[in-house]
Amino acid sequence: MSVRSTVAVSLTLVLIGFIAAIPRRDVLARGAVATATRPDIIFVEAPLVTPGNLTQRFPQGSYLARLQSSKKLDPADNLTPEFFAAADPWVSFDGAKVLFSGQKTSGGRWQVWEMNPDGSEKAQITNCAEDCLRAGFLPEGEIVYTVASTKQGRAHSYLAVAKNDGSQTHRITFGPGDFELELVLRDGRILASASWPLVAQGEVASSRLFYTLRPDGTGLESFRCDHPTPATRSEAEELDDGALVFVKSAGAETTAGGNLARIARGSAHNALLGPIGVISSSPRQLTADKLVVARWTPALRGAPGKFDLYSFDLMSGAYGERIYAAPQVSSIQPVPVVTRTVPRILWSMLRPAEKSGYFICLDAYASADDPKDWFATPIARVRVMALEEAADSERALGEAPVEKDGSFYVAVPADRPVRFELLDSSGQTVHAEKSWIWARPGEEHGCPGCHADKALVPENRWPMTLRRFDSPAQVGTREK
């Protein structure tokens, strides 16, 4: 198949798809409310929950607990008494296994562990030199997880994929942005949260958005370009109807959590869900019409503020009964122990032997960054900038022509963060993208425009750059 044909097929697919140690208790304080339809719930108990850095959320430790549905008002069971801290429970599709993040000792590295839902048969999956945590199951015997480290004094995180036994580990996100795993969507894509724009921590990043990518690291795009007002979005859950429920905060809170929000399937923007000002965390679908949510109870009469588990009615948008509360400690990150639909398997189309990736832009004039959603200045060329991560700097890889219809087609070094600058005929910058992106080996990455509005369908036409060229402009690499 010719390069032009391959790109055409790929582009069609893109357009269609678009220590103070905590008390080690074997049983916890009573405080559950049992209902006939509620499944067992595994959740996190911690005396202190802090926002921000994943590795520092539980400075006084934490443990996983299981609240059984079969016993009314019975205490929850402590599943991880041998850990200083444990978090991020994720139940397998068949309900038989649980992934979790474990920190054996205070100050030690976080690693990904697996156990049975009753806490037995614990096995360490990762053996990372950095912190490996917040993991989730993928189909075909794989897991995806977050790797957190410190680079040049700044926190940095990315996503990696491995076999269920921790072997064949490989990175799937590149460059800055501090990617953190959110969930695996039923359509097979990974949902992650990361900064907007995709810049290093400490640079100008006004928000954290949701991004999607395939398990092989291809097809990176924002889930919604919903960033007029700076906000942090996290703790996402996909509902049975395809909607996404998550926590939205201003990003400057001293308490973990924020307002509940929802993006309905097909909607371009989010809407707040439930009462404004009620601090919530980690919503998870409990039944067809209810969520289980960690809700913040402010300090009162000498008692410390903490999170307790509540039901939330999706139809009325109101909190219901309190499901569980333990004295002196927060209850967060609830996960029902139920079977779930196995996500679609997305086969990888990477060509590992190739050293290049490819970008085709349909219309560089189209941009949501312009007040009129369109650049009026004629664009002649595109300059490709590459990030030199080791030196924390950037350099120009080269330039390529932009056709009269705004299209361009370039080959760039694979797995290397790049960004694009649009130039006029005199070489002056018309617009410079701030966000970094990458193309994996052999990936053909299509986009309708330079940060174009995702709510608009691009014009159905054959771009001039493919009519004129049988191969892309080589920018910083030579195709082998």
GIQUI-V414348 format. One record per residue. N is the residue number from 1. RES is the residue in one small letter. BURIAL is # if it has 24 or more other C-alpha atoms within 12 Angstrom, else .. Layout:
n=N res=RES burial=BURIAL
n=N res=RES burial=BURIAL
This chain:
n=1 res=m burial=.
n=2 res=s burial=.
n=3 res=v burial=#
n=4 res=r burial=#
n=5 res=s burial=.
n=6 res=t burial=.
n=7 res=v burial=#
n=8 res=a burial=#
n=9 res=v burial=.
n=10 res=s burial=#
n=11 res=l burial=#
n=12 res=t burial=#
n=13 res=l burial=.
n=14 res=v burial=#
n=15 res=l burial=#
n=16 res=i burial=.
n=17 res=g burial=.
n=18 res=f burial=#
n=19 res=i burial=.
n=20 res=a burial=.
n=21 res=a burial=#
n=22 res=i burial=#
n=23 res=p burial=#
n=24 res=r burial=#
n=25 res=r burial=.
n=26 res=d burial=.
n=27 res=v burial=.
n=28 res=l burial=#
n=29 res=a burial=#
n=30 res=r burial=.
n=31 res=g burial=#
n=32 res=a burial=#
n=33 res=v burial=#
n=34 res=a burial=#
n=35 res=t burial=.
n=36 res=a burial=.
n=37 res=t burial=.
n=38 res=r burial=#
n=39 res=p burial=#
n=40 res=d burial=#
n=41 res=i burial=#
n=42 res=i burial=#
n=43 res=f burial=#
n=44 res=v burial=#
n=45 res=e burial=#
n=46 res=a burial=#
n=47 res=p burial=#
n=48 res=l burial=#
n=49 res=v burial=#
n=50 res=t burial=#
n=51 res=p burial=#
n=52 res=g burial=#
n=53 res=n burial=#
n=54 res=l burial=#
n=55 res=t burial=#
n=56 res=q burial=#
n=57 res=r burial=#
n=58 res=f burial=#
n=59 res=p burial=#
n=60 res=q burial=#
n=61 res=g burial=#
n=62 res=s burial=#
n=63 res=y burial=#
n=64 res=l burial=#
n=65 res=a burial=#
n=66 res=r burial=#
n=67 res=l burial=#
n=68 res=q burial=#
n=69 res=s burial=#
n=70 res=s burial=.
n=71 res=k burial=.
n=72 res=k burial=.
n=73 res=l burial=.
n=74 res=d burial=#
n=75 res=p burial=#
n=76 res=a burial=#
n=77 res=d burial=#
n=78 res=n burial=#
n=79 res=l burial=#
n=80 res=t burial=#
n=81 res=p burial=#
n=82 res=e burial=#
n=83 res=f burial=#
n=84 res=f burial=#
n=85 res=a burial=#
n=86 res=a burial=#
n=87 res=a burial=#
n=88 res=d burial=#
n=89 res=p burial=#
n=90 res=w burial=#
n=91 res=v burial=#
n=92 res=s burial=#
n=93 res=f burial=#
n=94 res=d burial=.
n=95 res=g burial=#
n=96 res=a burial=.
n=97 res=k burial=#
n=98 res=v burial=#
n=99 res=l burial=#
n=100 res=f burial=#
n=101 res=s burial=#
n=102 res=g burial=#
n=103 res=q burial=#
n=104 res=k burial=#
n=105 res=t burial=.
n=106 res=s burial=#
n=107 res=g burial=.
n=108 res=g burial=.
n=109 res=r burial=#
n=110 res=w burial=#
n=111 res=q burial=#
n=112 res=v burial=#
n=113 res=w burial=#
n=114 res=e burial=#
n=115 res=m burial=#
n=116 res=n burial=#
n=117 res=p burial=#
n=118 res=d burial=#
n=119 res=g burial=#
n=120 res=s burial=.
n=121 res=e burial=.
n=122 res=k burial=#
n=123 res=a burial=.
n=124 res=q burial=#
n=125 res=i burial=#
n=126 res=t burial=#
n=127 res=n burial=.
n=128 res=c burial=#
n=129 res=a burial=.
n=130 res=e burial=.
n=131 res=d burial=#
n=132 res=c burial=#
n=133 res=l burial=#
n=134 res=r burial=#
n=135 res=a burial=#
n=136 res=g burial=#
n=137 res=f burial=#
n=138 res=l burial=#
n=139 res=p burial=#
n=140 res=e burial=.
n=141 res=g burial=.
n=142 res=e burial=#
n=143 res=i burial=#
n=144 res=v burial=#
n=145 res=y burial=#
n=146 res=t burial=#
n=147 res=v burial=#
n=148 res=a burial=#
n=149 res=s burial=#
n=150 res=t burial=.
n=151 res=k burial=.
n=152 res=q burial=.
n=153 res=g burial=.
n=154 res=r burial=.
n=155 res=a burial=#
n=156 res=h burial=#
n=157 res=s burial=#
n=158 res=y burial=#
n=159 res=l burial=#
n=160 res=a burial=#
n=161 res=v burial=#
n=162 res=a burial=#
n=163 res=k burial=.
n=164 res=n burial=#
n=165 res=d burial=.
n=166 res=g burial=#
n=167 res=s burial=.
n=168 res=q burial=.
n=169 res=t burial=#
n=170 res=h burial=#
n=171 res=r burial=#
n=172 res=i burial=#
n=173 res=t burial=#
n=174 res=f burial=#
n=175 res=g burial=#
n=176 res=p burial=#
n=177 res=g burial=#
n=178 res=d burial=#
n=179 res=f burial=#
n=180 res=e burial=#
n=181 res=l burial=#
n=182 res=e burial=#
n=183 res=l burial=#
n=184 res=v burial=#
n=185 res=l burial=#
n=186 res=r burial=#
n=187 res=d burial=#
n=188 res=g burial=#
n=189 res=r burial=#
n=190 res=i burial=#
n=191 res=l burial=#
n=192 res=a burial=#
n=193 res=s burial=#
n=194 res=a burial=#
n=195 res=s burial=#
n=196 res=w burial=#
n=197 res=p burial=#
n=198 res=l burial=#
n=199 res=v burial=#
n=200 res=a burial=#
n=201 res=q burial=#
n=202 res=g burial=.
n=203 res=e burial=.
n=204 res=v burial=.
n=205 res=a burial=#
n=206 res=s burial=#
n=207 res=s burial=#
n=208 res=r burial=#
n=209 res=l burial=#
n=210 res=f burial=#
n=211 res=y burial=#
n=212 res=t burial=#
n=213 res=l burial=#
n=214 res=r burial=#
n=215 res=p burial=#
n=216 res=d burial=#
n=217 res=g burial=#
n=218 res=t burial=#
n=219 res=g burial=#
n=220 res=l burial=#
n=221 res=e burial=#
n=222 res=s burial=#
n=223 res=f burial=#
n=224 res=r burial=#
n=225 res=c burial=#
n=226 res=d burial=#
n=227 res=h burial=#
n=228 res=p burial=.
n=229 res=t burial=.
n=230 res=p burial=.
n=231 res=a burial=#
n=232 res=t burial=#
n=233 res=r burial=#
n=234 res=s burial=#
n=235 res=e burial=#
n=236 res=a burial=#
n=237 res=e burial=#
n=238 res=e burial=#
n=239 res=l burial=#
n=240 res=d burial=.
n=241 res=d burial=.
n=242 res=g burial=.
n=243 res=a burial=#
n=244 res=l burial=#
n=245 res=v burial=#
n=246 res=f burial=#
n=247 res=v burial=#
n=248 res=k burial=#
n=249 res=s burial=#
n=250 res=a burial=#
n=251 res=g burial=#
n=252 res=a burial=.
n=253 res=e burial=.
n=254 res=t burial=.
n=255 res=t burial=#
n=256 res=a burial=#
n=257 res=g burial=#
n=258 res=g burial=#
n=259 res=n burial=#
n=260 res=l burial=#
n=261 res=a burial=#
n=262 res=r burial=#
n=263 res=i burial=#
n=264 res=a burial=.
n=265 res=r burial=.
n=266 res=g burial=.
n=267 res=s burial=.
n=268 res=a burial=.
n=269 res=h burial=#
n=270 res=n burial=#
n=271 res=a burial=#
n=272 res=l burial=#
n=273 res=l burial=#
n=274 res=g burial=#
n=275 res=p burial=.
n=276 res=i burial=.
n=277 res=g burial=.
n=278 res=v burial=#
n=279 res=i burial=#
n=280 res=s burial=#
n=281 res=s burial=#
n=282 res=s burial=#
n=283 res=p burial=#
n=284 res=r burial=#
n=285 res=q burial=#
n=286 res=l burial=#
n=287 res=t burial=#
n=288 res=a burial=.
n=289 res=d burial=.
n=290 res=k burial=#
n=291 res=l burial=#
n=292 res=v burial=#
n=293 res=v burial=#
n=294 res=a burial=#
n=295 res=r burial=#
n=296 res=w burial=#
n=297 res=t burial=#
n=298 res=p burial=.
n=299 res=a burial=.
n=300 res=l burial=.
n=301 res=r burial=.
n=302 res=g burial=.
n=303 res=a burial=.
n=304 res=p burial=.
n=305 res=g burial=#
n=306 res=k burial=#
n=307 res=f burial=#
n=308 res=d burial=#
n=309 res=l burial=#
n=310 res=y burial=#
n=311 res=s burial=#
n=312 res=f burial=#
n=313 res=d burial=#
n=314 res=l burial=#
n=315 res=m burial=.
n=316 res=s burial=.
n=317 res=g burial=.
n=318 res=a burial=.
n=319 res=y burial=#
n=320 res=g burial=.
n=321 res=e burial=#
n=322 res=r burial=#
n=323 res=i burial=#
n=324 res=y burial=#
n=325 res=a burial=#
n=326 res=a burial=#
n=327 res=p burial=.
n=328 res=q burial=.
n=329 res=v burial=#
n=330 res=s burial=#
n=331 res=s burial=#
n=332 res=i burial=#
n=333 res=q burial=#
n=334 res=p burial=#
n=335 res=v burial=#
n=336 res=p burial=#
n=337 res=v burial=#
n=338 res=v burial=#
n=339 res=t burial=.
n=340 res=r burial=#
n=341 res=t burial=.
n=342 res=v burial=.
n=343 res=p burial=#
n=344 res=r burial=.
n=345 res=i burial=.
n=346 res=l burial=#
n=347 res=w burial=.
n=348 res=s burial=.
n=349 res=m burial=.
n=350 res=l burial=#
n=351 res=r burial=.
n=352 res=p burial=.
n=353 res=a burial=.
n=354 res=e burial=#
n=355 res=k burial=#
n=356 res=s burial=#
n=357 res=g burial=#
n=358 res=y burial=#
n=359 res=f burial=#
n=360 res=i burial=#
n=361 res=c burial=#
n=362 res=l burial=#
n=363 res=d burial=#
n=364 res=a burial=#
n=365 res=y burial=#
n=366 res=a burial=#
n=367 res=s burial=#
n=368 res=a burial=#
n=369 res=d burial=#
n=370 res=d burial=.
n=371 res=p burial=.
n=372 res=k burial=.
n=373 res=d burial=.
n=374 res=w burial=#
n=375 res=f burial=#
n=376 res=a burial=.
n=377 res=t burial=.
n=378 res=p burial=#
n=379 res=i burial=#
n=380 res=a burial=#
n=381 res=r burial=#
n=382 res=v burial=#
n=383 res=r burial=#
n=384 res=v burial=#
n=385 res=m burial=#
n=386 res=a burial=#
n=387 res=l burial=#
n=388 res=e burial=.
n=389 res=e burial=.
n=390 res=a burial=.
n=391 res=a burial=.
n=392 res=d burial=.
n=393 res=s burial=.
n=394 res=e burial=.
n=395 res=r burial=.
n=396 res=a burial=.
n=397 res=l burial=#
n=398 res=g burial=#
n=399 res=e burial=#
n=400 res=a burial=#
n=401 res=p burial=#
n=402 res=v burial=#
n=403 res=e burial=#
n=404 res=k burial=.
n=405 res=d burial=#
n=406 res=g burial=#
n=407 res=s burial=#
n=408 res=f burial=#
n=409 res=y burial=#
n=410 res=v burial=#
n=411 res=a burial=#
n=412 res=v burial=#
n=413 res=p burial=#
n=414 res=a burial=#
n=415 res=d burial=#
n=416 res=r burial=#
n=417 res=p burial=#
n=418 res=v burial=#
n=419 res=r burial=#
n=420 res=f burial=#
n=421 res=e burial=#
n=422 res=l burial=#
n=423 res=l burial=#
n=424 res=d burial=#
n=425 res=s burial=.
n=426 res=s burial=.
n=427 res=g burial=.
n=428 res=q burial=.
n=429 res=t burial=.
n=430 res=v burial=#
n=431 res=h burial=#
n=432 res=a burial=#
n=433 res=e burial=#
n=434 res=k burial=#
n=435 res=s burial=#
n=436 res=w burial=#
n=437 res=i burial=#
n=438 res=w burial=#
n=439 res=a burial=#
n=440 res=r burial=#
n=441 res=p burial=#
n=442 res=g burial=#
n=443 res=e burial=#
n=444 res=e burial=#
n=445 res=h burial=#
n=446 res=g burial=#
n=447 res=c burial=#
n=448 res=p burial=#
n=449 res=g burial=#
n=450 res=c burial=#
n=451 res=h burial=#
n=452 res=a burial=#
n=453 res=d burial=#
n=454 res=k burial=#
n=455 res=a burial=.
n=456 res=l burial=.
n=457 res=v burial=.
n=458 res=p burial=#
n=459 res=e burial=.
n=460 res=n burial=.
n=461 res=r burial=.
n=462 res=w burial=#
n=463 res=p burial=#
n=464 res=m burial=.
n=465 res=t burial=#
n=466 res=l burial=#
n=467 res=r burial=.
n=468 res=r burial=.
n=469 res=f burial=#
n=470 res=d burial=.
n=471 res=s burial=#
n=472 res=p burial=#
n=473 res=a burial=#
n=474 res=q burial=#
n=475 res=v burial=#
n=476 res=g burial=#
n=477 res=t burial=#
n=478 res=r burial=.
n=479 res=e burial=.
n=480 res=k burial=.
